[in-house]
Structures are given as structure tokens and as C-alpha cells.
């Protein structure tokens, strides 16, 4: 029913803030202390965040929280791995 849908503006704003917040999580270790452990901490924070988001989504999908959390984690890890490999092929490094 089209009358039950939210406004496009509200959807756009909530999407913007969700992406902005989510993209800030892996950057936090580099913003506060760029050390040799920043990359590992960034990966760990991202993994935990992906799992939590997946588990929360299970409230809306009716799936088991563990399944949804692991599914989101695997998809995020695949996307991160692809990004890493593309950067590696292009010669990008953190140092």
C-alpha cells in the first residue's frame, strides 16, 4: 500500500546517517592512534559491528540471530577482502 510507505526524504536521510556512522567504525583506530595495531583493531571492530548489525536484522527477518550475524559477517568480509585485493593489485599500502 503506497500510503503506508515512508517519505523518500526520510529514507534518504536515514540511509545517509546509517552509512556515515557505519563507515566511521573502521576509521576509529586510525583517528585516535595510528599504530601498528590500528589495522588489526579496525578489522576486529568491523567484524563485531557487522555481526551485531546482522543479528539485529534477524528481528525483522525472523531468522536466527546467529545465522543472520554470521551471514552479514561473511558478506562484509568478502567485500573487505575484495577491496583489499583490488588495492593490492593497484599498489596501495598503508605505509
N, C-alpha and C positions, 0 to 999 in steps of 0.2 A: 504494500500500500504506500504510494508516494507521500501521503500526508504524514506518515509515521517516520519518515526519514529526517535526519538532522539537516541543518543548513550546510551548504558547501563551504561557507566561510568558517564555520565551527570545525568542520572536518579538516580543512586546510590548516587552521591554527593548531589543532591538537596534533596533527601529523608533524608539523614543523617542530613543535616543542618536544615531542617524543623522539624525533630523530636528533635534535640538538642535544638533548640530555643523554641519549644512548651513545652518541658519538663522542661525548666528553669523557665517558668512563675509561676507555683505553688510554686517553691522553693524561689522566691524572698523575700517574707516576712520573711522567716526564716534566710536568708543570711544577711539581713540588721538589723533586730531587732527581736530576738526571744522573743516575749512577749506572754501574754495570748490571745492576739487578732490575733496572726500570723495565726492560723488555719482558723479562720473566713475570714481573708483577703485573704488567699490562695484560699479558696473555691470561694470567690467573684471574684478574678482575673481569676480563671479558668473558671468560668461561663461566664464572659464577653468575654473572649478570645474564648471560644467555640462558643458563639453566633456570634461573628464577623467573625470567620472562616466560619461558616455555611452560613452566609449572603453573604460573598464574593463568596462562591462556587455557589451561585444562578446565578452569572454572567455567569457561564459555563453550568449550567444545564437548565436554562430557567425557573426555578421555582421562586415563590415569595420569596423575601429576608426574610420576617418574618417567613414563613414556613421553609425555609432551616436553618435559625438561630435557631429556636426552636427545629427542628429535631436534629441538631448537639448537642444542649444543652441537650436534653433528653438522647441521646445516651451516651454522656460524663458523665452525672450524673449517669446513670445506671452503667457504667464502674467504676466510682469512688465509688459508693455505694457497688458494689461487692468487690472491693479491700478493702474497709473499713471493710466489714463484714468478709472477709477472715482473715484480720489482727486481728480483734476482736476475732475470733474463735481460732486463734493461740496464743492469749495473748499478742499481740504487743500493745504498748502505746507510746504516745509522751513524757510522763513524766519520 
